[in-house]
């Protein structure tokens, strides 16, 4: 919420007591037979303190930062705690807000069951890539800001007592783009799920596609992860892909689109290039909402739109059905 800047005035002779107490004196008008003069009755110190308005300091005392957030869906100002109780979903319009990879794992898996795999893998800078700043510096800054080593978490856990392999990408880390570490973690996740015959769930939140900072090393991750999924499919594994906002570029063009079942959150942005890029390239007006999960459901690209609160129970139901 916007904060108003209110200037304050101080009196060197009166210390913090400004305006002076006398300014808040009460005036009583009394008239007698001899005089109609106005008589000023002084107000006690204690009464004056009660009547004195609070000093403006430019800050609102006792109101912590981050209590409110504007919803990107309906533009309403929402009490953050209320949305958090709904798994970061707007209580007014149902728009699904950003959720970190760690929070998604907490929401999806049974409490205390997640075991991370390949956490030691960290990205390097083989090309010495520099855009606005060196890629190596960008990685350090992103790791410090997000607490992640890269844009994906992978491991195993339980969904209502059913053991699964799970991977989640996080758009907060360089837009969730797929570099060599993200691809390697996902490939190892899929290979282990194949060996241990585990259902596989990958939640995609990658608006950046392949990570340009790593050149061909990032592009080859699309093929590597897709090949691992092909072997997993041949072994009879169940792969559920969950697409969230945003899922774009090389992620949308590879593992996010290869699930045996493809779920999506409501109103998620899904596509290859962004709508502004497409419009600027082909110079035609685009269909309204053509890259939303609702449009893609209507045209057969995804199988079902699932609200965040229903995702855990829906995945458990599908696993039970496929086990027969």
VMD Tcl script that draws the C-alpha trace (Angstrom):
set ca {
  {0.00 0.00 0.00}
  {1.26 3.49 -0.78}
  {2.68 5.44 2.10}
  {2.03 9.18 2.32}
  {4.94 11.46 3.08}
  {3.88 13.90 5.80}
  {6.34 16.55 6.92}
  {6.76 17.08 10.64}
  {7.73 20.23 12.49}
  {9.73 20.47 15.69}
  {10.21 23.31 18.17}
  {13.69 23.56 19.65}
  {12.31 25.23 22.78}
  {9.63 22.67 23.37}
  {11.47 19.41 22.64}
  {9.17 16.65 21.36}
  {6.08 18.53 22.50}
  {5.07 20.16 19.26}
  {2.60 21.73 18.66}
  {2.68 23.15 22.23}
  {0.07 22.10 24.75}
  {-1.42 25.58 24.84}
  {-2.48 25.16 21.23}
  {-5.00 22.56 22.36}
  {-6.49 24.64 25.21}
  {-10.23 24.55 25.52}
  {-12.03 27.89 25.29}
  {-15.09 28.48 27.41}
  {-17.39 31.37 26.61}
  {-19.09 32.82 29.70}
  {-21.10 36.01 29.93}
  {-22.04 37.85 33.15}
  {-23.79 41.08 33.88}
  {-20.59 43.05 34.19}
  {-18.54 41.62 31.28}
  {-18.96 39.64 28.10}
  {-15.25 38.98 27.67}
  {-14.16 35.48 26.59}
  {-12.44 33.60 29.38}
  {-9.84 30.92 28.45}
  {-9.71 27.99 30.82}
  {-6.41 26.11 30.72}
  {-6.53 22.39 30.06}
  {-4.59 20.03 32.26}
  {-1.43 18.32 31.00}
  {-3.10 14.92 31.17}
  {-6.14 16.04 29.14}
  {-3.94 17.70 26.54}
  {-2.04 14.46 25.99}
  {-5.31 12.69 25.29}
  {-6.33 15.30 22.75}
  {-2.97 15.69 21.01}
  {-2.90 13.94 17.59}
  {-0.17 11.43 16.90}
  {2.92 12.88 15.28}
  {3.34 12.02 11.63}
  {6.68 10.40 10.93}
  {6.29 9.28 7.34}
  {5.92 5.67 8.53}
  {2.94 3.69 9.74}
  {3.94 2.25 13.05}
  {3.13 -1.33 13.86}
  {2.23 -2.35 10.26}
  {4.74 -4.93 8.95}
  {5.74 -5.03 5.30}
  {4.24 -7.63 2.96}
  {0.84 -8.03 4.61}
  {-0.98 -7.24 1.37}
  {-0.47 -8.23 -2.25}
  {-2.14 -7.17 -5.46}
  {-3.61 -10.10 -7.40}
  {-2.41 -10.28 -11.02}
  {-5.72 -11.84 -11.99}
  {-8.30 -9.38 -10.66}
  {-6.05 -6.49 -9.48}
  {-7.64 -6.64 -6.02}
  {-5.52 -6.01 -2.93}
  {-5.51 -9.28 -0.99}
  {-4.52 -10.03 2.60}
  {-1.53 -12.31 2.06}
  {-2.27 -14.63 5.01}
  {-5.71 -15.36 3.59}
  {-4.22 -16.34 0.23}
  {-1.54 -18.48 1.88}
  {-4.23 -20.48 3.66}
  {-5.61 -21.23 0.18}
  {-2.16 -22.38 -1.07}
  {-1.42 -18.97 -2.63}
  {-4.67 -18.75 -4.57}
  {-6.61 -15.48 -4.75}
  {-9.76 -15.77 -2.59}
  {-11.66 -13.41 -4.90}
  {-10.94 -14.63 -8.45}
  {-9.14 -17.97 -7.97}
  {-5.96 -16.83 -9.73}
  {-3.04 -19.13 -8.84}
  {-0.07 -17.11 -7.59}
  {3.60 -18.07 -7.71}
  {4.68 -20.88 -5.39}
  {8.32 -21.82 -4.78}
  {9.59 -25.31 -5.59}
  {10.02 -26.06 -1.88}
  {6.45 -24.97 -1.11}
  {5.07 -27.07 -3.96}
  {6.80 -30.13 -2.54}
  {5.36 -29.34 0.90}
  {1.87 -28.98 -0.59}
  {2.07 -32.16 -2.67}
  {3.87 -34.70 -0.47}
  {3.01 -36.15 2.91}
  {4.70 -34.22 5.71}
  {8.32 -35.17 6.36}
  {8.61 -37.72 3.54}
  {10.64 -35.78 0.95}
  {14.19 -36.98 0.33}
  {16.15 -34.83 -2.10}
  {18.27 -36.49 -4.78}
  {21.40 -35.05 -6.42}
  {21.38 -31.91 -4.29}
  {25.16 -31.59 -4.71}
  {24.96 -30.74 -8.43}
  {25.75 -27.08 -9.11}
  {25.95 -25.13 -12.39}
  {29.23 -23.87 -13.83}
  {30.09 -21.28 -16.48}
  {31.82 -23.23 -19.27}
  {31.41 -20.44 -21.85}
  {32.45 -17.51 -19.68}
  {29.14 -15.98 -20.76}
  {28.49 -12.28 -20.15}
  {25.28 -10.35 -20.84}
  {24.49 -7.49 -18.45}
  {26.83 -9.18 -15.99}
  {28.92 -12.38 -15.98}
  {26.92 -15.59 -15.78}
  {29.04 -16.76 -12.84}
  {28.06 -13.63 -10.88}
  {24.43 -14.07 -11.88}
  {24.43 -17.64 -10.55}
  {25.87 -16.54 -7.20}
  {23.29 -13.76 -6.90}
  {20.39 -16.09 -7.75}
  {21.60 -18.74 -5.32}
  {21.83 -16.17 -2.53}
  {18.43 -14.65 -3.34}
  {16.45 -17.89 -3.71}
  {18.34 -20.32 -1.48}
  {18.44 -22.78 -4.42}
  {21.50 -24.17 -6.18}
  {19.63 -24.22 -9.48}
  {16.09 -24.05 -10.85}
  {14.97 -27.61 -10.02}
  {14.43 -29.78 -6.96}
  {14.18 -33.55 -7.39}
  {13.72 -36.49 -5.06}
  {11.25 -38.97 -3.66}
  {8.39 -38.82 -1.18}
  {4.94 -40.10 -0.36}
  {1.57 -38.97 -1.68}
  {-1.00 -40.39 0.74}
  {1.29 -43.32 1.53}
  {2.15 -43.94 -2.15}
  {5.86 -43.56 -2.92}
  {6.63 -41.40 -5.96}
  {9.54 -39.70 -7.69}
  {9.00 -35.97 -7.98}
  {10.69 -33.03 -9.71}
  {9.76 -29.35 -9.55}
  {11.18 -26.38 -11.44}
  {11.14 -22.89 -9.93}
  {10.59 -19.77 -12.04}
  {12.27 -17.60 -9.39}
  {15.73 -18.91 -10.40}
  {16.59 -17.33 -13.77}
  {12.94 -17.83 -14.80}
  {13.20 -21.58 -14.18}
  {15.25 -21.98 -17.35}
  {16.73 -25.40 -18.12}
  {20.50 -25.49 -17.99}
  {22.85 -28.45 -17.66}
  {22.13 -28.99 -13.94}
  {18.34 -28.84 -14.32}
  {18.53 -31.32 -17.20}
  {20.93 -33.61 -15.34}
  {18.81 -33.64 -12.19}
  {15.67 -34.45 -14.15}
  {17.40 -37.15 -16.22}
  {18.78 -38.83 -13.08}
  {15.36 -38.57 -11.44}
  {13.72 -40.32 -14.39}
  {16.40 -43.02 -14.57}
  {16.03 -43.81 -10.86}
  {12.24 -43.84 -11.15}
  {12.69 -46.36 -13.97}
  {14.93 -48.61 -11.88}
  {12.75 -48.42 -8.77}
  {9.49 -48.59 -10.76}
  {8.09 -45.43 -9.19}
  {5.31 -43.20 -10.50}
  {6.88 -39.97 -11.77}
  {5.49 -36.46 -11.23}
  {7.19 -33.38 -12.68}
  {5.75 -29.93 -11.95}
  {6.89 -27.38 -14.51}
  {7.18 -23.68 -13.70}
  {9.73 -22.53 -16.27}
  {9.17 -19.32 -18.17}
  {12.70 -19.22 -19.55}
  {12.99 -22.36 -21.69}
  {16.56 -23.46 -22.40}
  {19.14 -21.29 -20.61}
  {20.99 -19.27 -23.25}
  {23.93 -18.64 -20.90}
  {25.05 -22.25 -21.42}
  {24.54 -22.42 -25.18}
  {24.29 -25.88 -26.75}
  {24.81 -27.50 -23.34}
  {21.38 -26.24 -22.31}
  {19.69 -27.11 -25.62}
  {20.85 -30.73 -25.45}
  {19.02 -31.15 -22.12}
  {15.73 -31.20 -24.03}
  {16.82 -34.29 -25.95}
  {18.49 -35.93 -22.94}
  {15.46 -35.62 -20.66}
  {13.09 -36.67 -23.46}
  {15.20 -39.77 -24.17}
  {15.13 -40.71 -20.48}
  {11.34 -40.35 -20.51}
  {11.10 -42.62 -23.56}
  {12.97 -45.38 -21.70}
  {10.80 -44.81 -18.64}
  {7.66 -45.14 -20.76}
  {8.90 -48.40 -22.33}
  {9.39 -49.83 -18.86}
  {5.70 -49.22 -18.13}
  {6.09 -46.25 -15.79}
  {3.36 -43.70 -15.12}
  {4.42 -40.10 -15.82}
  {2.13 -37.25 -14.72}
  {3.16 -33.82 -15.98}
  {1.77 -30.82 -14.10}
  {2.03 -27.54 -16.01}
  {1.87 -24.29 -14.05}
  {2.23 -20.61 -14.81}
  {4.49 -19.99 -16.69}
  {5.70 -22.96 -18.75}
  {7.39 -21.81 -21.95}
  {10.15 -22.46 -24.47}
  {12.26 -25.61 -24.36}
  {10.54 -26.91 -21.23}
  {7.10 -26.73 -22.87}
  {8.60 -28.29 -26.01}
  {10.09 -31.26 -24.16}
  {9.31 -32.99 -20.85}
  {6.32 -30.83 -19.88}
  {4.42 -32.06 -22.95}
  {5.33 -35.76 -22.72}
  {3.26 -36.93 -19.78}
  {0.96 -39.94 -19.91}
  {-1.40 -37.48 -18.25}
  {-0.96 -33.73 -18.49}
  {-2.58 -31.61 -15.79}
  {-2.47 -27.82 -15.70}
  {-3.36 -25.17 -13.17}
  {-6.11 -22.69 -14.13}
  {-5.13 -19.73 -16.33}
  {-1.53 -20.88 -16.70}
  {0.56 -19.38 -19.51}
  {1.78 -22.26 -21.71}
  {3.57 -22.01 -25.04}
  {6.88 -21.75 -26.85}
  {7.50 -18.07 -27.63}
  {5.61 -15.44 -25.68}
  {2.54 -13.74 -27.21}
  {4.30 -10.39 -27.67}
  {7.19 -12.05 -29.51}
  {4.84 -13.95 -31.82}
  {2.75 -10.86 -32.57}
  {5.84 -8.79 -33.34}
  {7.15 -11.52 -35.67}
  {4.08 -12.46 -37.73}
  {2.33 -9.07 -37.35}
  {-1.20 -10.41 -36.97}
  {-3.73 -10.20 -34.16}
  {-3.61 -13.35 -32.03}
  {-6.62 -15.26 -30.66}
  {-7.52 -14.12 -27.16}
  {-6.09 -16.42 -24.49}
  {-4.58 -18.82 -27.03}
  {-1.70 -19.71 -24.67}
  {-3.80 -20.37 -21.57}
  {-4.48 -23.76 -20.04}
  {-8.22 -23.34 -20.77}
  {-7.57 -22.82 -24.50}
  {-5.17 -25.78 -24.62}
  {-7.64 -28.03 -22.80}
  {-10.29 -27.14 -25.36}
  {-7.91 -28.07 -28.18}
  {-6.65 -31.34 -26.70}
  {-3.17 -30.31 -25.60}
  {-3.76 -31.05 -21.91}
  {-5.99 -33.61 -20.23}
  {-7.39 -31.74 -17.25}
  {-7.28 -28.44 -15.39}
  {-6.79 -29.10 -11.68}
  {-7.01 -26.52 -8.90}
  {-3.98 -26.47 -6.64}
  {-5.97 -27.60 -3.61}
  {-7.15 -30.71 -5.51}
  {-3.82 -31.74 -7.06}
  {-2.66 -34.12 -4.33}
  {-5.92 -36.07 -4.19}
  {-6.19 -36.16 -8.00}
  {-2.68 -37.59 -8.42}
  {-3.32 -40.19 -5.69}
  {-6.54 -41.21 -7.44}
  {-4.76 -41.63 -10.80}
  {-1.97 -43.71 -9.24}
  {-4.50 -46.02 -7.60}
  {-6.42 -46.39 -10.87}
  {-3.29 -47.27 -12.86}
  {-2.20 -49.83 -10.29}
  {-5.51 -51.57 -10.84}
}
mol new
graphics top color blue
foreach p $ca { graphics top sphere $p radius 0.5 }
foreach p [lrange $ca 0 end-1] q [lrange $ca 1 end] { graphics top cylinder $p $q radius 0.2 }
display resetview
